[in-house]
Amino acid sequence: MKVAFVVYYSKLNRNSFNALSAALGVDEVTKDIPIYFVKKEEDLIKGLCEIKQNYDMTVVGTSFLQPKFGR
C-alpha cells in the first residue's frame, strides 16, 4: 500500500513537525513514507487533491496550538 503523509507546515508548528518528520524518517516501519510540507493554508486543499491521486492512503498531520485558538 502506498502511503503519503501531508502536513500543514506553518510558522507556529514547524518545530513540532520537524521533530515528527525526523522520528518517522528513522523508524523502520515509516522511513519510506514520503512527507509533503504544505506551507500556505490556501494551498492545503489543492495540494491534498493532487497528492492523494498517487497514493492508496493519504494521512494529514495538523497541530492544534494554544496560540492558534480563537483565530
C-alpha positions, -999 to 999 in steps of 0.1 A, spaced: 0 0 0 14 34 -10 10 59 18 18 96 19 20 120 49 9 156 44 14 184 69 3 220 70 37 235 79 30 269 94 54 291 114 37 281 146 41 243 142 74 239 123 94 227 153 68 200 161 67 187 125 105 188 122 107 165 152 79 143 140 94 140 105 128 131 119 112 104 140 93 90 111 124 90 89 144 68 113 116 43 121 118 10 101 80 10 95 77 46 84 110 56 70 99 52 33 67 72 36 71 104 17 63 136 37 48 166 19 50 200 36 23 225 26 34 259 37 3 280 27 -31 274 42 -47 283 8 -27 256 -9 -36 228 15 -68 215 -2 -53 218 -37 -22 200 -26 -41 172 -9 -62 167 -40 -31 164 -62 -11 142 -37 -39 117 -29 -43 108 -66 -9 90 -64 -14 71 -31 -37 45 -17 -38 64 16 -30 100 25 -25 109 61 -29 145 71 -10 159 101 -21 190 118 -12 207 150 -35 224 175 -16 250 194 -30 271 222 -19 304 205 -39 295 174 -72 290 193 -97 318 186 -81 329 154 
